[in-house]
């Protein structure tokens, strides 16, 4: 019933724009509501990008800005209760304040989890010759489908929420947040994953252990899932028309050379280093010193350390010798299985290297082959191994140029844990 109501609401909003689909118009108005399609084509042979639809002709590798990106413009930091209810929005330019930009906010967990709200959108993917094309819209034009991120546990939802910060651990028995090097998921499996400001992320747990502590927060909560990660990647790609995220945003915490001596590969930076820029995209990181990087950040539209610093586990994705299987139903999240998972219908590359081409599916961005470089094609690295594998993304503090928004590793098994792998809370 909820799915039917959601579809009817969207249908009412889109009645009257059918003619625009036939005529090729992709900007305009229906009543007082503006409709918009943002598009991008990428020729994986020539490595050429072409903006399409509402963004046709605009400069690539530069954001067109919120006025021309109505879906992106709605991404914003929010404090969310454990019941999944918005308590209040945060100031667009300073996350220490509420939306009025004058009243202090509680972003330390007292009022709830600090998340980034992402509105539901529709997408269309095609592949012809050697060219991938992606389009997104606020409305369901013919041929478009709601992005899989917004069909959560089998129900279409109006918003998804991704942690504004890397996942921190809340120790229920001690009524306190742990702080980086002292926290191991395996010791706190009855506790909760959190997204709050002022603490170092939790690491040293398996994906299944992160799954448990994320779900411990309550109904609807989970760790970062594959479809939501893919939705953020798609939003980024439409915005910048470039896979090269380290170039267009910045290096992130990816170039340190003294991490082992500094703290044995445990988290370097505390959550909240990007609070001063609020919902904006920005980067202050990139030095070789762990101490220097401890106060730095990269942030994509409020998602701090979107890449770099620590690898992040991704749930709802199992890979068997390069064959990917996906689900967006939390009850079905499990390791080393295809049960209740969807076969994506294509094989990923079977060697590690700089990503060259993508598998030809609309559900995400997974490498089909390697052989490019750190500044061409996808620009980010892919790690491969045979057998059942779990997915980690983004790279870490010492990976250097392989790091980025499309960096992916499918070479660790479900029992693997490390001080440089963490997670991110989602709803």
Secondary structure, DSSP 8 states (H G I E B T S, - for coil): -HHHHHHHHHHHHHTT-HHHHHHT--EEEETTEEEEEEEEEEETTTTEEEEEETTTT--TTS---GGG-TTGGG-EEEEE-TTS-EEEEEETTEEEEETTSSSB---SSSS-EEEEEEE--EEEEEEETTEEEEEEESS--TT-EE-GGGEETTEE-SEEEEESS--EEEETTTTEE--GGG-BGGG-TTSEEE--SSSB--BS--HHHHHHHHHTT-TT-EE-BHHHHHHHHHHHHHHHS-S-HHHHT---S---S-HHHHHTT---SBTTTTGGGTTS-EE----S-HHHHTT--EEETTEETSSSSSEEEEEEEEEETTEEEE---GGG--SS--TT-EEEEEE--SS-EEEEEE-S-SSS--EEEE---TTSTT-SEEEE-SSEEEEEES--TT-GGG-STT-EEEEE-TT---TTEE--EE-
